[in-house]
Amino acid sequence: MKRTVSAALAAMCCLLFLGGCGTIKTSWRDTKKLYREYINTDPTIDFSAQGITDKGLQRLAALMMPVDERLMAMLRGLGSQDTPPENEWCQQFLTNHAWLSAVSVLDASGAVLFQAPAVSMRPLDFAGLVDFGDRYKVRKMGAQVKTDEFGTVVMVAAPYFKNNEWAGLVVASFDPRNLAKFSPEPDALSILSTEGVVWAGGGQGEALAGLKWDELLKDSVNGEITSGGGEYLWQARYVGQLEFIYVTDARDARATKPEPAPNAASSDEKAAPKADAPEAATPDAATPQTPAPEASHGVPMNGSPANP
């Protein structure tokens, strides 16, 4: 009797064990499947993606990027100096960003402590910058665009601190003409702001400044507008509390037809069968052979390399 009960219990244990193993295997298999599908997925690359195909957007990017890269690099350097800078730092910063006009250090009241160069080419009025004290206390920048008889000047201010308290400003000032010159076609690019024209380009910036940019910028940082017969593409970014807007007319770029590939055979040439090449004469073994001249690796006379 005891032997029979023991055998039955052993059989039940085996069944439970085998059933448990099956459940564990199924669960582990499902877990690995979920892990591969949703966590550690195999990366894929879509080589069919064409990127930005709008020629107008390509033109805007080509015009603005050399300008915007330098502006953003300057802002990063300016924002990283959150302690009272020395005069040597100002000199070096001006050297690193040679398109700047001046670097000034102010106290919290707006009084100039020192600046580089020591004598400014034009008088600078920093009074308006001090009004953004609420921004500076939370380590944000402020900016102003001013136009007078000397032209337009942009002033960007970053706060510095003493004992974790806002103590003053480091101000980078520049003439927009010195920045716009980095664009391959400065006259084709306009730079506007929510305080007026920064760089008018070929003159179209003055007319575009009258648009309701405050309304346009509420919902987007880029877009397209039609004004005065032009098709203007724009891209905005923050400089302090202001928004700078890069604008260009996309009509000419979009109207340009793609250039044919160099040395492309015409349809007639492709259709015409090639003539059989004449058989080469068998050289006399006793006659010395003159080596053929090497082929030139330059650009063929009937074509030119495609634009990159």
Stockholm file with secondary structure:
# STOCKHOLM 1.0

chainA/1-308         MKRTVSAALAAMCCLLFLGGCGTIKTSWRDTKKLYREYINTDPTIDFSAQGITDKGLQRLAALMMPVDERLMAMLRGLGSQDTPPENEWCQQFLTNHAWLSAVSVLDASGAVLFQAPAVSMRPLDFAGLVDFGDRYKVRKMGAQVKTDEFGTVVMVAAPYFKNNEWAGLVVASFDPRNLAKFSPEPDALSILSTEGVVWAGGGQGEALAGLKWDELLKDSVNGEITSGGGEYLWQARYVGQLEFIYVTDARDARATKPEPAPNAASSDEKAAPKADAPEAATPDAATPQTPAPEASHGVPMNGSPANP
#=GR chainA/1-308 SS CHHHHHHHHHHHHHHHHHHHHHHHHHHHHHHHHHIIIIISCCCCCCTTCCCCCCHHHHHHHHHHHHHHHHHHHHHHHHHTCCSCCCHHHHHHHHHHTTTCCEEEEEETTSCEEEEESSSCSSCCCCGGGGGGHHHHHTTCCEEEEEEETTEEEEEEEEEEEETTEEEEEEEEEECHHHHHTTSSSGGGCEEEETTEEEECTTTHHHHHTTSCHHHHHHHCSEEEEEETTEEEEEEEEEETTEEEEEEEECHHHHHCCCCCCTTCCCHHHHHSCCCCCCCCCCCCTTSCCCCCCCCCCSCCTTCCCCCC
#=GC SS_cons         CHHHHHHHHHHHHHHHHHHHHHHHHHHHHHHHHHIIIIISCCCCCCTTCCCCCCHHHHHHHHHHHHHHHHHHHHHHHHHTCCSCCCHHHHHHHHHHTTTCCEEEEEETTSCEEEEESSSCSSCCCCGGGGGGHHHHHTTCCEEEEEEETTEEEEEEEEEEEETTEEEEEEEEEECHHHHHTTSSSGGGCEEEETTEEEECTTTHHHHHTTSCHHHHHHHCSEEEEEETTEEEEEEEEEETTEEEEEEEECHHHHHCCCCCCTTCCCHHHHHSCCCCCCCCCCCCTTSCCCCCCCCCCSCCTTCCCCCC
//
